Amino acid sequence: MGKKLSFCITCMHRLYQLKQTLPQNLSDNGRNKKEIEFIVADIGPTPGLLEWARSKLGKHLESGYLKIYQCP
């Protein structure tokens, strides 16, 4: 069975805002990570977003709790 709830977040060249909010959102909902997921739709793509996410949120990417899709 898939996730029950997906939080979809768009980002277009606003990495500074994701850095301020996404880690806290992931932390606040961590106890429910089997039922929910966070999806970032990176429109642009945003310079540095993937590198930052891999270095700071790698465990969430690996587990599937966080997904990032880059759109041209």
CHARMM internal coordinates of N, CA and C (Angstrom, degrees):
IC EDIT
DIST 1 N 1 CA 1.4424
DIST 1 CA 1 C 1.5326
ANGL 1 N 1 CA 1 C 108.81
DIST 1 C 2 N 1.3207
ANGL 1 CA 1 C 2 N 116.86
DIHE 1 N 1 CA 1 C 2 N 140.46
DIST 2 N 2 CA 1.4505
ANGL 1 C 2 N 2 CA 122.10
DIHE 1 CA 1 C 2 N 2 CA -178.80
DIST 2 CA 2 C 1.5171
ANGL 2 N 2 CA 2 C 112.50
DIHE 1 C 2 N 2 CA 2 C -79.41
DIST 2 C 3 N 1.2780
ANGL 2 CA 2 C 3 N 114.71
DIHE 2 N 2 CA 2 C 3 N -174.01
DIST 3 N 3 CA 1.4683
ANGL 2 C 3 N 3 CA 121.73
DIHE 2 CA 2 C 3 N 3 CA 178.42
DIST 3 CA 3 C 1.5239
ANGL 3 N 3 CA 3 C 109.52
DIHE 2 C 3 N 3 CA 3 C -67.98
DIST 3 C 4 N 1.3167
ANGL 3 CA 3 C 4 N 115.95
DIHE 3 N 3 CA 3 C 4 N 150.98
DIST 4 N 4 CA 1.4597
ANGL 3 C 4 N 4 CA 120.85
DIHE 3 CA 3 C 4 N 4 CA 179.68
DIST 4 CA 4 C 1.5188
ANGL 4 N 4 CA 4 C 112.47
DIHE 3 C 4 N 4 CA 4 C -90.60
DIST 4 C 5 N 1.3327
ANGL 4 CA 4 C 5 N 116.81
DIHE 4 N 4 CA 4 C 5 N -24.68
DIST 5 N 5 CA 1.4565
ANGL 4 C 5 N 5 CA 120.43
DIHE 4 CA 4 C 5 N 5 CA -176.92
DIST 5 CA 5 C 1.5162
ANGL 5 N 5 CA 5 C 109.36
DIHE 4 C 5 N 5 CA 5 C -145.21
DIST 5 C 6 N 1.3309
ANGL 5 CA 5 C 6 N 115.52
DIHE 5 N 5 CA 5 C 6 N 132.16
DIST 6 N 6 CA 1.4683
ANGL 5 C 6 N 6 CA 121.41
DIHE 5 CA 5 C 6 N 6 CA 177.20
DIST 6 CA 6 C 1.5200
ANGL 6 N 6 CA 6 C 108.79
DIHE 5 C 6 N 6 CA 6 C -119.87
DIST 6 C 7 N 1.3250
ANGL 6 CA 6 C 7 N 115.86
DIHE 6 N 6 CA 6 C 7 N 126.95
DIST 7 N 7 CA 1.4554
ANGL 6 C 7 N 7 CA 121.24
DIHE 6 CA 6 C 7 N 7 CA 172.49
DIST 7 CA 7 C 1.5219
ANGL 7 N 7 CA 7 C 106.60
DIHE 6 C 7 N 7 CA 7 C -93.77
DIST 7 C 8 N 1.3204
ANGL 7 CA 7 C 8 N 117.07
DIHE 7 N 7 CA 7 C 8 N 115.25
DIST 8 N 8 CA 1.4639
ANGL 7 C 8 N 8 CA 121.76
DIHE 7 CA 7 C 8 N 8 CA -178.84
DIST 8 CA 8 C 1.5189
ANGL 8 N 8 CA 8 C 109.38
DIHE 7 C 8 N 8 CA 8 C -103.37
DIST 8 C 9 N 1.3224
ANGL 8 CA 8 C 9 N 115.41
DIHE 8 N 8 CA 8 C 9 N 124.88
DIST 9 N 9 CA 1.4603
ANGL 8 C 9 N 9 CA 122.12
DIHE 8 CA 8 C 9 N 9 CA -175.85
DIST 9 CA 9 C 1.5189
ANGL 9 N 9 CA 9 C 107.98
DIHE 8 C 9 N 9 CA 9 C -123.00
DIST 9 C 10 N 1.3188
ANGL 9 CA 9 C 10 N 117.11
DIHE 9 N 9 CA 9 C 10 N 128.19
DIST 10 N 10 CA 1.4584
ANGL 9 C 10 N 10 CA 119.91
DIHE 9 CA 9 C 10 N 10 CA 175.06
DIST 10 CA 10 C 1.5270
ANGL 10 N 10 CA 10 C 109.45
DIHE 9 C 10 N 10 CA 10 C -95.75
DIST 10 C 11 N 1.3081
ANGL 10 CA 10 C 11 N 114.61
DIHE 10 N 10 CA 10 C 11 N 148.73
DIST 11 N 11 CA 1.4547
ANGL 10 C 11 N 11 CA 120.42
DIHE 10 CA 10 C 11 N 11 CA 178.28
DIST 11 CA 11 C 1.5180
ANGL 11 N 11 CA 11 C 108.11
DIHE 10 C 11 N 11 CA 11 C -142.72
DIST 11 C 12 N 1.3090
ANGL 11 CA 11 C 12 N 115.97
DIHE 11 N 11 CA 11 C 12 N 127.91
DIST 12 N 12 CA 1.4540
ANGL 11 C 12 N 12 CA 120.79
DIHE 11 CA 11 C 12 N 12 CA 174.92
DIST 12 CA 12 C 1.5250
ANGL 12 N 12 CA 12 C 107.79
DIHE 11 C 12 N 12 CA 12 C -136.31
DIST 12 C 13 N 1.3389
ANGL 12 CA 12 C 13 N 114.51
DIHE 12 N 12 CA 12 C 13 N 93.26
DIST 13 N 13 CA 1.4619
ANGL 12 C 13 N 13 CA 122.08
DIHE 12 CA 12 C 13 N 13 CA 178.25
DIST 13 CA 13 C 1.5305
ANGL 13 N 13 CA 13 C 112.74
DIHE 12 C 13 N 13 CA 13 C 60.70
DIST 13 C 14 N 1.3330
ANGL 13 CA 13 C 14 N 117.19
DIHE 13 N 13 CA 13 C 14 N 36.97
DIST 14 N 14 CA 1.4641
ANGL 13 C 14 N 14 CA 121.33
DIHE 13 CA 13 C 14 N 14 CA 178.03
DIST 14 CA 14 C 1.5281
ANGL 14 N 14 CA 14 C 109.98
DIHE 13 C 14 N 14 CA 14 C -130.51
DIST 14 C 15 N 1.3060
ANGL 14 CA 14 C 15 N 114.15
DIHE 14 N 14 CA 14 C 15 N 49.59
DIST 15 N 15 CA 1.4645
ANGL 14 C 15 N 15 CA 119.72
DIHE 14 CA 14 C 15 N 15 CA -179.87
DIST 15 CA 15 C 1.5190
ANGL 15 N 15 CA 15 C 111.14
DIHE 14 C 15 N 15 CA 15 C -57.79
DIST 15 C 16 N 1.3135
ANGL 15 CA 15 C 16 N 117.35
DIHE 15 N 15 CA 15 C 16 N -36.29
DIST 16 N 16 CA 1.4669
ANGL 15 C 16 N 16 CA 120.08
DIHE 15 CA 15 C 16 N 16 CA -178.84
DIST 16 CA 16 C 1.5236
ANGL 16 N 16 CA 16 C 111.36
DIHE 15 C 16 N 16 CA 16 C -58.58
DIST 16 C 17 N 1.3295
ANGL 16 CA 16 C 17 N 118.16
DIHE 16 N 16 CA 16 C 17 N -33.32
DIST 17 N 17 CA 1.4642
ANGL 16 C 17 N 17 CA 120.41
DIHE 16 CA 16 C 17 N 17 CA 178.38
DIST 17 CA 17 C 1.5301
ANGL 17 N 17 CA 17 C 111.45
DIHE 16 C 17 N 17 CA 17 C -73.87
DIST 17 C 18 N 1.3207
ANGL 17 CA 17 C 18 N 116.98
DIHE 17 N 17 CA 17 C 18 N -39.42
DIST 18 N 18 CA 1.4689
ANGL 17 C 18 N 18 CA 119.52
DIHE 17 CA 17 C 18 N 18 CA 176.67
DIST 18 CA 18 C 1.5194
ANGL 18 N 18 CA 18 C 110.80
DIHE 17 C 18 N 18 CA 18 C -62.74
DIST 18 C 19 N 1.3244
ANGL 18 CA 18 C 19 N 116.40
DIHE 18 N 18 CA 18 C 19 N -40.25
DIST 19 N 19 CA 1.4658
ANGL 18 C 19 N 19 CA 120.04
DIHE 18 CA 18 C 19 N 19 CA 179.32
DIST 19 CA 19 C 1.5271
ANGL 19 N 19 CA 19 C 111.20
DIHE 18 C 19 N 19 CA 19 C -61.60
DIST 19 C 20 N 1.3161
ANGL 19 CA 19 C 20 N 116.82
DIHE 19 N 19 CA 19 C 20 N -30.26
DIST 20 N 20 CA 1.4706
ANGL 19 C 20 N 20 CA 121.13
DIHE 19 CA 19 C 20 N 20 CA -179.43
DIST 20 CA 20 C 1.5254
ANGL 20 N 20 CA 20 C 112.72
DIHE 19 C 20 N 20 CA 20 C -80.65
DIST 20 C 21 N 1.3273
ANGL 20 CA 20 C 21 N 117.68
DIHE 20 N 20 CA 20 C 21 N -29.15
DIST 21 N 21 CA 1.4690
ANGL 20 C 21 N 21 CA 119.70
DIHE 20 CA 20 C 21 N 21 CA -170.52
DIST 21 CA 21 C 1.5219
ANGL 21 N 21 CA 21 C 115.48
DIHE 20 C 21 N 21 CA 21 C -115.43
DIST 21 C 22 N 1.3241
ANGL 21 CA 21 C 22 N 118.15
DIHE 21 N 21 CA 21 C 22 N -39.64
DIST 22 N 22 CA 1.4647
ANGL 21 C 22 N 22 CA 119.72
DIHE 21 CA 21 C 22 N 22 CA -171.91
DIST 22 CA 22 C 1.5289
ANGL 22 N 22 CA 22 C 114.12
DIHE 21 C 22 N 22 CA 22 C -61.85
DIST 22 C 23 N 1.3294
ANGL 22 CA 22 C 23 N 120.48
DIHE 22 N 22 CA 22 C 23 N -46.33
DIST 23 N 23 CA 1.4733
ANGL 22 C 23 N 23 CA 118.20
DIHE 22 CA 22 C 23 N 23 CA 178.47
DIST 23 CA 23 C 1.5312
ANGL 23 N 23 CA 23 C 112.59
DIHE 22 C 23 N 23 CA 23 C -57.56
DIST 23 C 24 N 1.3150
ANGL 23 CA 23 C 24 N 117.57
DIHE 23 N 23 CA 23 C 24 N -39.30
DIST 24 N 24 CA 1.4701
ANGL 23 C 24 N 24 CA 120.39
DIHE 23 CA 23 C 24 N 24 CA 179.19
DIST 24 CA 24 C 1.5204
ANGL 24 N 24 CA 24 C 111.29
DIHE 23 C 24 N 24 CA 24 C -67.68
DIST 24 C 25 N 1.3389
ANGL 24 CA 24 C 25 N 116.85
DIHE 24 N 24 CA 24 C 25 N -41.20
DIST 25 N 25 CA 1.4671
ANGL 24 C 25 N 25 CA 120.81
DIHE 24 CA 24 C 25 N 25 CA 177.99
DIST 25 CA 25 C 1.5229
ANGL 25 N 25 CA 25 C 110.83
DIHE 24 C 25 N 25 CA 25 C -60.89
DIST 25 C 26 N 1.3225
ANGL 25 CA 25 C 26 N 116.73
DIHE 25 N 25 CA 25 C 26 N -43.66
DIST 26 N 26 CA 1.4638
ANGL 25 C 26 N 26 CA 120.59
DIHE 25 CA 25 C 26 N 26 CA 178.80
DIST 26 CA 26 C 1.5227
ANGL 26 N 26 CA 26 C 110.88
DIHE 25 C 26 N 26 CA 26 C -63.61
DIST 26 C 27 N 1.3160
ANGL 26 CA 26 C 27 N 116.04
DIHE 26 N 26 CA 26 C 27 N -42.96
DIST 27 N 27 CA 1.4612
ANGL 26 C 27 N 27 CA 120.69
DIHE 26 CA 26 C 27 N 27 CA 179.45
DIST 27 CA 27 C 1.5290
ANGL 27 N 27 CA 27 C 111.92
DIHE 26 C 27 N 27 CA 27 C -64.94
DIST 27 C 28 N 1.3137
ANGL 27 CA 27 C 28 N 116.34
DIHE 27 N 27 CA 27 C 28 N -45.74
DIST 28 N 28 CA 1.4679
ANGL 27 C 28 N 28 CA 120.61
DIHE 27 CA 27 C 28 N 28 CA -177.78
DIST 28 CA 28 C 1.5210
ANGL 28 N 28 CA 28 C 112.95
DIHE 27 C 28 N 28 CA 28 C -62.68
DIST 28 C 29 N 1.3145
ANGL 28 CA 28 C 29 N 117.89
DIHE 28 N 28 CA 28 C 29 N -26.85
DIST 29 N 29 CA 1.4663
ANGL 28 C 29 N 29 CA 121.55
DIHE 28 CA 28 C 29 N 29 CA -176.45
DIST 29 CA 29 C 1.5162
ANGL 29 N 29 CA 29 C 113.20
DIHE 28 C 29 N 29 CA 29 C -109.11
DIST 29 C 30 N 1.3265
ANGL 29 CA 29 C 30 N 117.25
DIHE 29 N 29 CA 29 C 30 N 7.55
DIST 30 N 30 CA 1.4522
ANGL 29 C 30 N 30 CA 122.25
DIHE 29 CA 29 C 30 N 30 CA -174.91
DIST 30 CA 30 C 1.5093
ANGL 30 N 30 CA 30 C 115.50
DIHE 29 C 30 N 30 CA 30 C -57.37
DIST 30 C 31 N 1.3047
ANGL 30 CA 30 C 31 N 117.30
DIHE 30 N 30 CA 30 C 31 N -33.14
DIST 31 N 31 CA 1.4758
ANGL 30 C 31 N 31 CA 118.38
DIHE 30 CA 30 C 31 N 31 CA -178.42
DIST 31 CA 31 C 1.5298
ANGL 31 N 31 CA 31 C 112.16
DIHE 30 C 31 N 31 CA 31 C -68.58
DIST 31 C 32 N 1.3234
ANGL 31 CA 31 C 32 N 116.74
DIHE 31 N 31 CA 31 C 32 N -15.55
DIST 32 N 32 CA 1.4625
ANGL 31 C 32 N 32 CA 120.83
DIHE 31 CA 31 C 32 N 32 CA -179.91
DIST 32 CA 32 C 1.5275
ANGL 32 N 32 CA 32 C 112.44
DIHE 31 C 32 N 32 CA 32 C -109.71
DIST 32 C 33 N 1.3099
ANGL 32 CA 32 C 33 N 117.93
DIHE 32 N 32 CA 32 C 33 N 18.35
DIST 33 N 33 CA 1.4632
ANGL 32 C 33 N 33 CA 120.47
DIHE 32 CA 32 C 33 N 33 CA -171.55
DIST 33 CA 33 C 1.5236
ANGL 33 N 33 CA 33 C 114.10
DIHE 32 C 33 N 33 CA 33 C -62.90
DIST 33 C 34 N 1.3086
ANGL 33 CA 33 C 34 N 118.41
DIHE 33 N 33 CA 33 C 34 N -16.04
DIST 34 N 34 CA 1.4683
ANGL 33 C 34 N 34 CA 119.34
DIHE 33 CA 33 C 34 N 34 CA 176.48
DIST 34 CA 34 C 1.5275
ANGL 34 N 34 CA 34 C 111.36
DIHE 33 C 34 N 34 CA 34 C -76.89
DIST 34 C 35 N 1.3170
ANGL 34 CA 34 C 35 N 116.67
DIHE 34 N 34 CA 34 C 35 N -21.61
DIST 35 N 35 CA 1.4562
ANGL 34 C 35 N 35 CA 120.44
DIHE 34 CA 34 C 35 N 35 CA -178.43
DIST 35 CA 35 C 1.5351
ANGL 35 N 35 CA 35 C 113.47
DIHE 34 C 35 N 35 CA 35 C -104.15
DIST 35 C 36 N 1.3296
ANGL 35 CA 35 C 36 N 117.69
DIHE 35 N 35 CA 35 C 36 N -16.74
DIST 36 N 36 CA 1.4696
ANGL 35 C 36 N 36 CA 119.57
DIHE 35 CA 35 C 36 N 36 CA -176.12
DIST 36 CA 36 C 1.5248
ANGL 36 N 36 CA 36 C 110.74
DIHE 35 C 36 N 36 CA 36 C -128.15
DIST 36 C 37 N 1.3213
ANGL 36 CA 36 C 37 N 114.15
DIHE 36 N 36 CA 36 C 37 N 164.56
DIST 37 N 37 CA 1.4554
ANGL 36 C 37 N 37 CA 121.18
DIHE 36 CA 36 C 37 N 37 CA 175.98
DIST 37 CA 37 C 1.5198
ANGL 37 N 37 CA 37 C 108.62
DIHE 36 C 37 N 37 CA 37 C -145.56
DIST 37 C 38 N 1.3108
ANGL 37 CA 37 C 38 N 115.16
DIHE 37 N 37 CA 37 C 38 N 157.22
DIST 38 N 38 CA 1.4599
ANGL 37 C 38 N 38 CA 122.13
DIHE 37 CA 37 C 38 N 38 CA 175.03
DIST 38 CA 38 C 1.5225
ANGL 38 N 38 CA 38 C 107.20
DIHE 37 C 38 N 38 CA 38 C -114.63
DIST 38 C 39 N 1.3259
ANGL 38 CA 38 C 39 N 115.78
DIHE 38 N 38 CA 38 C 39 N 129.29
DIST 39 N 39 CA 1.4555
ANGL 38 C 39 N 39 CA 121.64
DIHE 38 CA 38 C 39 N 39 CA 179.36
DIST 39 CA 39 C 1.5262
ANGL 39 N 39 CA 39 C 108.23
DIHE 38 C 39 N 39 CA 39 C -121.10
DIST 39 C 40 N 1.3186
ANGL 39 CA 39 C 40 N 115.90
DIHE 39 N 39 CA 39 C 40 N 123.64
DIST 40 N 40 CA 1.4616
ANGL 39 C 40 N 40 CA 121.39
DIHE 39 CA 39 C 40 N 40 CA 176.17
DIST 40 CA 40 C 1.5235
ANGL 40 N 40 CA 40 C 107.55
DIHE 39 C 40 N 40 CA 40 C -104.55
DIST 40 C 41 N 1.3256
ANGL 40 CA 40 C 41 N 116.02
DIHE 40 N 40 CA 40 C 41 N 120.57
DIST 41 N 41 CA 1.4643
ANGL 40 C 41 N 41 CA 121.83
DIHE 40 CA 40 C 41 N 41 CA 174.10
DIST 41 CA 41 C 1.5250
ANGL 41 N 41 CA 41 C 106.54
DIHE 40 C 41 N 41 CA 41 C -96.93
DIST 41 C 42 N 1.3029
ANGL 41 CA 41 C 42 N 115.14
DIHE 41 N 41 CA 41 C 42 N 104.63
DIST 42 N 42 CA 1.4665
ANGL 41 C 42 N 42 CA 121.83
DIHE 41 CA 41 C 42 N 42 CA -176.25
DIST 42 CA 42 C 1.5161
ANGL 42 N 42 CA 42 C 108.90
DIHE 41 C 42 N 42 CA 42 C -90.11
DIST 42 C 43 N 1.3004
ANGL 42 CA 42 C 43 N 116.56
DIHE 42 N 42 CA 42 C 43 N 100.77
DIST 43 N 43 CA 1.4528
ANGL 42 C 43 N 43 CA 122.87
DIHE 42 CA 42 C 43 N 43 CA -176.57
DIST 43 CA 43 C 1.5253
ANGL 43 N 43 CA 43 C 108.13
DIHE 42 C 43 N 43 CA 43 C -92.48
DIST 43 C 44 N 1.2941
ANGL 43 CA 43 C 44 N 115.71
DIHE 43 N 43 CA 43 C 44 N 118.47
DIST 44 N 44 CA 1.4605
ANGL 43 C 44 N 44 CA 116.90
DIHE 43 CA 43 C 44 N 44 CA 177.38
DIST 44 CA 44 C 1.5063
ANGL 44 N 44 CA 44 C 114.00
DIHE 43 C 44 N 44 CA 44 C 146.24
DIST 44 C 45 N 1.2796
ANGL 44 CA 44 C 45 N 123.66
DIHE 44 N 44 CA 44 C 45 N -61.19
DIST 45 N 45 CA 1.4634
ANGL 44 C 45 N 45 CA 130.91
DIHE 44 CA 44 C 45 N 45 CA -13.72
DIST 45 CA 45 C 1.5310
ANGL 45 N 45 CA 45 C 112.19
DIHE 44 C 45 N 45 CA 45 C -76.49
DIST 45 C 46 N 1.3023
ANGL 45 CA 45 C 46 N 115.19
DIHE 45 N 45 CA 45 C 46 N 166.16
DIST 46 N 46 CA 1.4555
ANGL 45 C 46 N 46 CA 123.03
DIHE 45 CA 45 C 46 N 46 CA -177.60
DIST 46 CA 46 C 1.5287
ANGL 46 N 46 CA 46 C 110.13
DIHE 45 C 46 N 46 CA 46 C -80.96
DIST 46 C 47 N 1.3142
ANGL 46 CA 46 C 47 N 118.43
DIHE 46 N 46 CA 46 C 47 N 120.65
DIST 47 N 47 CA 1.4710
ANGL 46 C 47 N 47 CA 121.18
DIHE 46 CA 46 C 47 N 47 CA 179.09
DIST 47 CA 47 C 1.5378
ANGL 47 N 47 CA 47 C 111.47
DIHE 46 C 47 N 47 CA 47 C -57.35
DIST 47 C 48 N 1.3337
ANGL 47 CA 47 C 48 N 115.77
DIHE 47 N 47 CA 47 C 48 N 129.18
DIST 48 N 48 CA 1.4557
ANGL 47 C 48 N 48 CA 121.40
DIHE 47 CA 47 C 48 N 48 CA 175.17
DIST 48 CA 48 C 1.5118
ANGL 48 N 48 CA 48 C 116.02
DIHE 47 C 48 N 48 CA 48 C 86.41
DIST 48 C 49 N 1.3179
ANGL 48 CA 48 C 49 N 118.13
DIHE 48 N 48 CA 48 C 49 N -8.65
DIST 49 N 49 CA 1.4724
ANGL 48 C 49 N 49 CA 119.51
DIHE 48 CA 48 C 49 N 49 CA -175.82
DIST 49 CA 49 C 1.5234
ANGL 49 N 49 CA 49 C 111.95
DIHE 48 C 49 N 49 CA 49 C -63.54
DIST 49 C 50 N 1.3139
ANGL 49 CA 49 C 50 N 117.74
DIHE 49 N 49 CA 49 C 50 N -50.34
DIST 50 N 50 CA 1.4708
ANGL 49 C 50 N 50 CA 119.31
DIHE 49 CA 49 C 50 N 50 CA -178.34
DIST 50 CA 50 C 1.5198
ANGL 50 N 50 CA 50 C 112.13
DIHE 49 C 50 N 50 CA 50 C -62.21
DIST 50 C 51 N 1.3100
ANGL 50 CA 50 C 51 N 116.64
DIHE 50 N 50 CA 50 C 51 N -42.40
DIST 51 N 51 CA 1.4654
ANGL 50 C 51 N 51 CA 120.13
DIHE 50 CA 50 C 51 N 51 CA 179.86
DIST 51 CA 51 C 1.5265
ANGL 51 N 51 CA 51 C 110.88
DIHE 50 C 51 N 51 CA 51 C -61.97
DIST 51 C 52 N 1.3334
ANGL 51 CA 51 C 52 N 116.44
DIHE 51 N 51 CA 51 C 52 N -44.78
DIST 52 N 52 CA 1.4649
ANGL 51 C 52 N 52 CA 120.66
DIHE 51 CA 51 C 52 N 52 CA 178.46
DIST 52 CA 52 C 1.5208
ANGL 52 N 52 CA 52 C 110.58
DIHE 51 C 52 N 52 CA 52 C -62.57
DIST 52 C 53 N 1.3299
ANGL 52 CA 52 C 53 N 116.77
DIHE 52 N 52 CA 52 C 53 N -46.86
DIST 53 N 53 CA 1.4685
ANGL 52 C 53 N 53 CA 120.52
DIHE 52 CA 52 C 53 N 53 CA -177.89
DIST 53 CA 53 C 1.5261
ANGL 53 N 53 CA 53 C 110.88
DIHE 52 C 53 N 53 CA 53 C -62.51
DIST 53 C 54 N 1.3117
ANGL 53 CA 53 C 54 N 117.27
DIHE 53 N 53 CA 53 C 54 N -42.15
DIST 54 N 54 CA 1.4636
ANGL 53 C 54 N 54 CA 119.66
DIHE 53 CA 53 C 54 N 54 CA 179.74
DIST 54 CA 54 C 1.5244
ANGL 54 N 54 CA 54 C 111.72
DIHE 53 C 54 N 54 CA 54 C -64.43
DIST 54 C 55 N 1.3299
ANGL 54 CA 54 C 55 N 116.49
DIHE 54 N 54 CA 54 C 55 N -38.64
DIST 55 N 55 CA 1.4651
ANGL 54 C 55 N 55 CA 118.77
DIHE 54 CA 54 C 55 N 55 CA -177.16
DIST 55 CA 55 C 1.5245
ANGL 55 N 55 CA 55 C 113.04
DIHE 54 C 55 N 55 CA 55 C -79.06
DIST 55 C 56 N 1.3151
ANGL 55 CA 55 C 56 N 118.06
DIHE 55 N 55 CA 55 C 56 N -33.88
DIST 56 N 56 CA 1.4664
ANGL 55 C 56 N 56 CA 120.83
DIHE 55 CA 55 C 56 N 56 CA -175.75
DIST 56 CA 56 C 1.5255
ANGL 56 N 56 CA 56 C 114.27
DIHE 55 C 56 N 56 CA 56 C -101.95
DIST 56 C 57 N 1.3310
ANGL 56 CA 56 C 57 N 117.41
DIHE 56 N 56 CA 56 C 57 N -25.85
DIST 57 N 57 CA 1.4686
ANGL 56 C 57 N 57 CA 121.05
DIHE 56 CA 56 C 57 N 57 CA -173.24
DIST 57 CA 57 C 1.5245
ANGL 57 N 57 CA 57 C 111.88
DIHE 56 C 57 N 57 CA 57 C -127.55
DIST 57 C 58 N 1.3155
ANGL 57 CA 57 C 58 N 116.22
DIHE 57 N 57 CA 57 C 58 N 22.36
DIST 58 N 58 CA 1.4648
ANGL 57 C 58 N 58 CA 121.51
DIHE 57 CA 57 C 58 N 58 CA -175.11
DIST 58 CA 58 C 1.5090
ANGL 58 N 58 CA 58 C 114.78
DIHE 57 C 58 N 58 CA 58 C -53.28
DIST 58 C 59 N 1.3311
ANGL 58 CA 58 C 59 N 117.05
DIHE 58 N 58 CA 58 C 59 N -41.38
DIST 59 N 59 CA 1.4744
ANGL 58 C 59 N 59 CA 119.17
DIHE 58 CA 58 C 59 N 59 CA -178.18
DIST 59 CA 59 C 1.5248
ANGL 59 N 59 CA 59 C 111.16
DIHE 58 C 59 N 59 CA 59 C -65.01
DIST 59 C 60 N 1.3217
ANGL 59 CA 59 C 60 N 117.67
DIHE 59 N 59 CA 59 C 60 N -31.62
DIST 60 N 60 CA 1.4646
ANGL 59 C 60 N 60 CA 120.98
DIHE 59 CA 59 C 60 N 60 CA 178.43
DIST 60 CA 60 C 1.5264
ANGL 60 N 60 CA 60 C 111.08
DIHE 59 C 60 N 60 CA 60 C -74.12
DIST 60 C 61 N 1.3330
ANGL 60 CA 60 C 61 N 116.70
DIHE 60 N 60 CA 60 C 61 N -35.28
DIST 61 N 61 CA 1.4654
ANGL 60 C 61 N 61 CA 120.28
DIHE 60 CA 60 C 61 N 61 CA 175.62
DIST 61 CA 61 C 1.5250
ANGL 61 N 61 CA 61 C 110.52
DIHE 60 C 61 N 61 CA 61 C -66.67
DIST 61 C 62 N 1.3107
ANGL 61 CA 61 C 62 N 116.59
DIHE 61 N 61 CA 61 C 62 N -43.85
DIST 62 N 62 CA 1.4634
ANGL 61 C 62 N 62 CA 121.45
DIHE 61 CA 61 C 62 N 62 CA -178.59
DIST 62 CA 62 C 1.5140
ANGL 62 N 62 CA 62 C 112.04
DIHE 61 C 62 N 62 CA 62 C -63.91
DIST 62 C 63 N 1.3241
ANGL 62 CA 62 C 63 N 117.19
DIHE 62 N 62 CA 62 C 63 N -35.90
DIST 63 N 63 CA 1.4659
ANGL 62 C 63 N 63 CA 120.50
DIHE 62 CA 62 C 63 N 63 CA -178.05
DIST 63 CA 63 C 1.5222
ANGL 63 N 63 CA 63 C 112.94
DIHE 62 C 63 N 63 CA 63 C -82.01
DIST 63 C 64 N 1.3428
ANGL 63 CA 63 C 64 N 117.26
DIHE 63 N 63 CA 63 C 64 N -14.47
DIST 64 N 64 CA 1.4588
ANGL 63 C 64 N 64 CA 120.09
DIHE 63 CA 63 C 64 N 64 CA -177.15
DIST 64 CA 64 C 1.5113
ANGL 64 N 64 CA 64 C 113.76
DIHE 63 C 64 N 64 CA 64 C 89.20
DIST 64 C 65 N 1.3235
ANGL 64 CA 64 C 65 N 116.93
DIHE 64 N 64 CA 64 C 65 N -2.51
DIST 65 N 65 CA 1.4697
ANGL 64 C 65 N 65 CA 121.41
DIHE 64 CA 64 C 65 N 65 CA 176.71
DIST 65 CA 65 C 1.5244
ANGL 65 N 65 CA 65 C 110.16
DIHE 64 C 65 N 65 CA 65 C -64.14
DIST 65 C 66 N 1.3326
ANGL 65 CA 65 C 66 N 116.22
DIHE 65 N 65 CA 65 C 66 N -31.61
DIST 66 N 66 CA 1.4619
ANGL 65 C 66 N 66 CA 122.59
DIHE 65 CA 65 C 66 N 66 CA 176.70
DIST 66 CA 66 C 1.5176
ANGL 66 N 66 CA 66 C 108.48
DIHE 65 C 66 N 66 CA 66 C -123.40
DIST 66 C 67 N 1.3293
ANGL 66 CA 66 C 67 N 115.68
DIHE 66 N 66 CA 66 C 67 N 133.62
DIST 67 N 67 CA 1.4591
ANGL 66 C 67 N 67 CA 121.81
DIHE 66 CA 66 C 67 N 67 CA 176.08
DIST 67 CA 67 C 1.5172
ANGL 67 N 67 CA 67 C 108.00
DIHE 66 C 67 N 67 CA 67 C -128.29
DIST 67 C 68 N 1.3246
ANGL 67 CA 67 C 68 N 115.83
DIHE 67 N 67 CA 67 C 68 N 143.60
DIST 68 N 68 CA 1.4637
ANGL 67 C 68 N 68 CA 120.81
DIHE 67 CA 67 C 68 N 68 CA 178.08
DIST 68 CA 68 C 1.5174
ANGL 68 N 68 CA 68 C 108.03
DIHE 67 C 68 N 68 CA 68 C -127.28
DIST 68 C 69 N 1.3243
ANGL 68 CA 68 C 69 N 114.65
DIHE 68 N 68 CA 68 C 69 N 126.01
DIST 69 N 69 CA 1.4645
ANGL 68 C 69 N 69 CA 121.62
DIHE 68 CA 68 C 69 N 69 CA 175.95
DIST 69 CA 69 C 1.5117
ANGL 69 N 69 CA 69 C 107.89
DIHE 68 C 69 N 69 CA 69 C -115.86
DIST 69 C 70 N 1.3151
ANGL 69 CA 69 C 70 N 116.43
DIHE 69 N 69 CA 69 C 70 N 126.62
DIST 70 N 70 CA 1.4505
ANGL 69 C 70 N 70 CA 120.40
DIHE 69 CA 69 C 70 N 70 CA 178.78
DIST 70 CA 70 C 1.5264
ANGL 70 N 70 CA 70 C 109.49
DIHE 69 C 70 N 70 CA 70 C -100.99
DIST 70 C 71 N 1.3149
ANGL 70 CA 70 C 71 N 115.24
DIHE 70 N 70 CA 70 C 71 N 129.23
DIST 71 N 71 CA 1.4549
ANGL 70 C 71 N 71 CA 122.48
DIHE 70 CA 70 C 71 N 71 CA -179.81
DIST 71 CA 71 C 1.5218
ANGL 71 N 71 CA 71 C 109.17
DIHE 70 C 71 N 71 CA 71 C -110.73
DIST 71 C 72 N 1.3279
ANGL 71 CA 71 C 72 N 117.78
DIHE 71 N 71 CA 71 C 72 N 133.56
DIST 72 N 72 CA 1.4721
ANGL 71 C 72 N 72 CA 119.36
DIHE 71 CA 71 C 72 N 72 CA 179.50
DIST 72 CA 72 C 1.5298
ANGL 72 N 72 CA 72 C 112.17
DIHE 71 C 72 N 72 CA 72 C -67.64
END
COOR INIT
IC SEED 1 N 1 CA 1 C
IC BUILD
